[in-house]
Amino acid sequence: RASIPSLLKASLTATLTQKLSLSRVPYDPSGFIWQCPDEFNKQSISKRGNKHGSDIAVFLRQGLSDGTLARQEVVSMFPVLALKVRNGETCLDLCASPGSKTQQLLEAGAFVFANDIHPGRVSALHDAIVGRSGLPSACLQRLVIGNHDGSAFPKPAGGGFDKVLTDVPCSGDGTIRKDGSILPRWNPSISNGLHPIQVEIAWRGLQVLKVGGIMAYSTCTYNPIEDEAVVQELVRRGKGTVEVINWPADVLPGLKKRGGRTKWRVA
């Protein structure tokens, strides 16, 4: 975490590189994002007799419990980084559970309303952030957790949010490499059915955004029906009030990226 003291950071860096053989993400100039080797996952780390994996597991448990580490998939960090949240800004995380992005927003110094539609997921969100994140009380005092339908989120009194994150429910085909249950049950109708739901959630996110504010729309899918087609519909509805902006040039400058699709097939 970026908020830890420099001496502790130096000690953590030495442990990560020398003892655990982890590596920094090469396109992150901050030096705060680290990755396990490709061969390590939840199963291999917990496997009996795997000394290296056991060391990583112990280190992660300790760091997560005392707040010096936050575990999150690298690509999951991108939407919050793209928002370039400033200290004191108001942010809405419209589909917040399980909470890793909410934690990012809090660590950036934002006042955060973390919302989810499902009561069970709201409970899990609260447990993850308030109960297990290790975030200091100063961070948690800037957090409000709510239970609303994202597509009908109430308009805040006194204006809108500075930043909105809409990490919408999706088909999840971008997680096939780590979730073996996705591919066997995948078919195009899933994305077609989710598209209107995603549009309504994202449109509400724009409606509760301040004029001049920024919203990040994200999914865990490669399907343009859930990605570019949703963004296109938001721009169409906005009638000149909504524009798509480029990835910030000063955020992860070494990251390889490409523009979105302009044509796609509907199955």
N, C-alpha and C positions, 0 to 999 in steps of 0.2 A: 504493500500500500504506500502511496505517495506521502501520506501524512506521518510516517514513522520517522524518528530521529535519525540523523545522518550516521551516527556511530552504529546504531542498530542495523541500519541499512547495509553498512560495510560488512558487519558480521554475517548478516543473512546472505549477502552476495558471496562471501567466502564459502559458506556452507553449501549454497546452491551449486556453485561451480566445482569446488574441490571434492566435497564429500558425496554429493548426489548426482554430479555430472549433468545437471540441467543446463539449458542454454537460453540466452536472451532471444526474444523475438527480434530478428535482424532489422525490421523496418520500424521499430519503436525507438526513437531517440531518447526517450525518458529513462530507459533502462529498468523500468518497473514491471515489465511483462516477461514472464519466463515460461518455458514449455518443458514438459517431460519428454524423454525420448519417445519416438513413435511406437516402440514395442511395448510401452507401458500403458495400461488402462486399468480400470477398476478391478478387473479379474486378476490380471497379472501382478498388480501391486499387492493384493491380498493373498496371493498363492503361497502356500506353505513352502518353506525352503528357499524362497527368493529373497536373499539378504538385501540386495539393492532396493527391491520393491518395498520390503519391510521398512527400511530406513526412510524412504520417501513417505510412506504411510504415516509413520510416527511423526515425522517433521510436519506434514500437512495437518495432522490432528492438533498438534501443539500450536502451530501458527494460526489455525482457524479459531481455536478456542481463546487465544489471548489477543486476537485482533491484528496481528502483524501480517497475516496473509489473507487473501481473498481468492477462493477457487472459482474459476469461470473459464469457459471455453473462449479462445481468443476471438473468434468471429462474433461471439455474443457481446463483446465489449464495444464493437464498432458503432452501433447506433448512438450510444451515449457520448462517445468521443466525438462523433460528427456534430453533435449539438453544441459543443464548446461552451458548456455551462459555466457561468461565472458565479462567484461567491455572492450569495444573497438573492439569486434569481428564484422565481417560483416555477416549479416544474410539476407536470402531471404525468404520471406513469399509468396509462389508461388500462393496460392489461398486465398487471405488475407481477403476479405470482409466476415463478417461485421466488423472485426478489433480487437476483444478482444485479440487474440493471438499476433497480431502486437503490441498492447499496452504492453503486457508482455515482449516482446523482447526489446522494447524501455526502459522499466523500469529496465531491466537487464543491460543496458548500451551499447547495441549493436547499430551499424549503420545498419539501416533496409531499404531494398527495399521491399515495400508492393505492390504486383501485383494482378490484377484480370482481367479476360477476358472480362467481361461485363461492358460497360461504366456506366450504371446506378449503378452497384455495386461499381464501383470505386468512383463515386460521393458520395454514401452513406458511403463508407469507409473514405473518406476525411472529411465528415461532422462529423462522429463519433469520429475520432481521433483529427483532428485539431479544429473542432468546439465545441465538447461537452465533450471531455475526461477529461478536467482539467489538462492535463499533462503540466508541465512547458516548457517554450520555449527551454530550453537546451535539452530536450528530442526531441522536434519536429524538431530541427535543424539536428538531426541524421536520419531523415525520408525522403525517396523518395517514391512517389506513382506512379505506372505505370499501363499501360493497354495493356497487351500482352496475347496471347494464351500461357497458361502455358506449353503446350507440345512443343512449339517452342520459348521458352524464349531465348533472345539473350545472347550469351556468353559474360560475362563481360571482359573488357580489363584488362590485367595485371593479369590474373588468375581467380580463382573462389571464392566462398563464404566459409567462415569458417563453417557456419551452414546453413542448408536449412530445411524449414518446408513445407511439402506438405500435407495440410489438404484438400484432394481432394473432388470434388462433389461425392455424394453417394446417395444410396436409402433412407437413414435416418431411417431405422427401429429401430435403437437404441433410437429414440426419440418418440416412440409410446406413452409412458406414459404421455407425455406432449402435443403431437400434434395429436389430434383425426382424422386428415385428412389422416394420413399416412397409417394406417392399411386397410381401405376400398379399397384403390387403389393399394395395394402392390401385386406383383406377382414375381415369380423368374426371369422372363425375364428382369426385370428392372436391377437387379444385373448383369446378363449376358451381357446386353448391355453396362453397365457402366465399366465393367472390362477392356476392351482394352483402353478406355479413361483414366482410372486411371493409367494403366501401362505406357502409353506414358507421362503423366504429371510427374509421379514419376521418370521415366527414365531420363527425361530432368532435373529434380532436381538433380539427381546424376551427370549428365554431367557438370553442372555448379558449382559443389562442388569441393573445393580444395582436392588434394590428402591427405588423413588422416582426412578429415572433417567428420562431422556427419549430417545425414539427418533423420528427424523424419517423418514417414508416418502415417497419422491418418485419420479415418473416423468416422461417426456416425452410423455405422451399425455393427451387429454381424455376418453378412454373410461372411463366409470364401472366397467366390468367390471375394469379394471386399477387403478382408484383407490378409489372409495368401497366397491365390493364387497369388495376386499381388506381394507380397514380394518374393515368390518363383520364379516368372518370372524375377524379377529384379536381383536376385542372379544368375539365369541361364544365363541371358544376360551378366552379368558382367564377366563371365568366370574367376573367381578368384580375380577380382578387387573389388568386393562388398561382405561385410560380415554383418551378423546380430549380433548385440551386445546385451548384457543383459541390463535390466533396471539398472541405477546407484544405487549401494547399499546405498549410502548416501543421496539419494533423497526420501523423504517420506518413511523412513525405515519401518514404521508400516503398509504400504499399502498392502492389500491382493491381490495377483496376481497369475497367472498361465501361463504356456507356451502356445504358439500358437498351433493350430491343425496341425497335420501332414497328416491327411486324411479327405476328404470331398466328398460329392456327388454333382454332377452337375445336376440340374433339367432341 
